[in-house]
Every structure is written in structure tokens, then in C-alpha cells.
Amino acid sequence: MGSEEDEDDSEGPEDDDSEGESEESDEESAELRKMMGQSKLDGDATVRDMMKDTKSLATNLAAAAQTDVAKGNAIKTQRKAFDTLLNTRIRLQKALISTNSMVAEAHQDETAPEASIEAAETAALNLLNNITDLRASLDEARTGNKRKRSAFTSSTPVSNIWDSISLSESGNVKHRKITLEKWSAKTRGVSTNTAKGQLNNGAQQSLTDVLDSQLSNSAHLIARTQTPRSCAPLQSASSKPASDARIYDDADFYGLLLKELLEQRSADLATNGTAEFVVQAPWQVARDAKTRKVVDTKASKGRRLRYTVHEKLQNFMAPEERGQWGERQRDELFSSLFGQRLGLGEHDEVESEADDAMDAEEQGLMLFRN
């Protein structure tokens, strides 16, 4: 009995140790699961944050792309509008030359037909109304205020037309200066050293200040427009061309526009290989007109053989025999045409060969008969 009690006492501490170890393992596993769960939650939160950042980045990139597309479309629209206005100015060149030629000394004694004068006046008034409508629509789009305007007619006094043009010009001066300053500041390059003698000193003067300084001497500019040059060919052809207040010649500005147009079209042609249209310079037109074409003087009256070289045959092969008739049947068909049957002489040749063979045999037998 004593031994059994000793055994029970010895087993008691072992059970307590095992139970303590199991509790510790349970606590460790619980802590481990808690840590794993916390790390999983942290990982999910990190993934969500990364997805949000990626989504916001994609949204920003898409918005930037849309902004660039809108800017590109705006530039294309502005360029198209400028090309349209330049095309209008080019078309007005003939009308300007004709108008300046009317006041020349060679045409002072001539009287133009009334119908032509009325047609020219109507066309000029229509052009003025279209330009005024365009400026009014631009002002309405900018300010949002609509104004009623009556169209100019032949009965409208010239003073009223001039007052309307001056009023529209004075109302756009402030907006024009703000726009020029804005885009000049965006396109102005950052430079520390300014070249001496430069027209626009970026560190001291703005673009509007430079324009105002250039336009301050208006008397000199007006005198330049009254000097006959390319836009007044009859007056400039005289030995001593004098200034005339009745003409308008903007050859300087018009030549600058044409030069920029030629440079732009040449650059587009060199870059893309194509251009919308290329305006030739006057000296190029004169050179092309003087260039003689190469003409063959011996090509008339049949003195030179004319022929056309045909292209080489490709993928050529001999025909295949797919018919059911043979050569003999075809020969019989063509020999019996037109109700007559023609012999080809093949049987005659066979019979003649047989007769020759029989004659040779008889000649051989004659030796024994004799």
C-alpha cells in the first residue's frame, strides 16, 4: 500500500507540469494567431492604400492627357483660324492693288461704270459686316453680354462707320494687352544675360511696352503706308514715286506674313513630307515661266516610231488538255466543215508503204524463179 501511494504522489507533479505546458502553448498560439491576424489586417490596409494611390495616379494621368488633348485641339483651331485670315488677306491683295491703281494719274480721267462701283461698294460693305459680326461674337463669348448692332449699308455715313470701328477697338485694348502679357510670360525663356541692342529687353520691358514704344511714332508708320511699293505698282513704276495719302501700301507687313508662311510650309514639308499648300515666291514663278519645256521636234509626221512596251507576263503556263476528244476526232471535225470531207492523206501513205514492201518481196522471189 505504501508503494502505491508513493507512485500516486510521483505522478501528481508530472500532470501539473504537462498542464502548465499546455496552457503556455495555448497562450503562445493565441498570441501567434493574434499577431498573424494583425499582420493580415495591416497587409490588407497596405494593399488598399496602394490601390487608392494607383487609382488616384491613373486619374491624374487621364486628366493630364485630356488636358493635353484639349490644348492640342485649341492650338489646331487657332492655327486654322489664322490660316483662314491669312488666306483672306492674300485674296484681298488684288483688290488692294486695283483700289490703289484707281487714283493713279493714268486713270484719273477715266470714269468707272456705275454698276461696277455699286458692286464693289456692296462687296466691301458685306466684308465689313462679316468682320464686325466676327468681332462681336468674340466679345460676346468673352464677356457674356450681347449687344444689338445694325448692319452697315450704303446710306450709312462714313463717320458712323469709323466711330463704330474705333469703339470696338478701344473696348478690346485692355483684353488684348492682358492676353499678350499672359502668353508672353509663359513663352519667355529664362535668361540671366540679356544681349545688347536687343529689341525686347525681357528683364526691363514687357511685350506691351515694346509694342507701345514701336507704335508711339504713328506719323512715321502712316507715312510708310502711303509710300507706293508693291501694293501700288502704277505709282511705284514712275521715275520719282511720291507719297500719296489716297493709297494704302502695307508691303512690309504683307511680305513678313508671306515669309513666315513659306518658312512654315517648308518646315512642314521637310518634317512630315506633306504640306497643305505651298505658296511660291515671285522669283520662283518667274523662273518656272522662263524655263523651256523639252520638246522632241522629230516626233511629228511619222518620223519617229511610237510604241508602247507591254509589261512582262507573270505566272504564265501552258494550257492543260481537259477535253474528252482526241486529236483524231478534232481533225475529223475540222476536215468535215462546210459540207465537204477532206482527206488528210494518212491512209495513202500507209498503202504506199505496203506496196513498197510487196515489191521488195517479189524482187527477192524473182531470183529463185529464174
Long-range contacts (C-beta under 8 A, 24 or more apart in sequence): 83-276, 86-257, 86-261, 89-254, 89-257, 90-279, 93-231, 93-254, 96-231, 96-248, 97-231, 97-232, 97-233, 99-248, 100-228, 100-231, 100-232, 100-234, 100-235, 100-247, 100-248, 100-249, 101-232, 101-233, 101-234, 103-244, 103-246, 103-247, 104-232, 104-234, 104-235, 106-234, 107-234, 118-154, 121-154, 122-154, 125-152, 125-153, 125-154, 128-152, 128-161, 132-164, 132-165, 132-168, 135-168, 135-172, 136-168, 139-168, 139-171, 139-172, 142-175, 177-208, 180-207, 180-208, 180-211, 181-206, 181-207, 181-208, 224-252, 225-249, 225-250, 230-254, 230-255
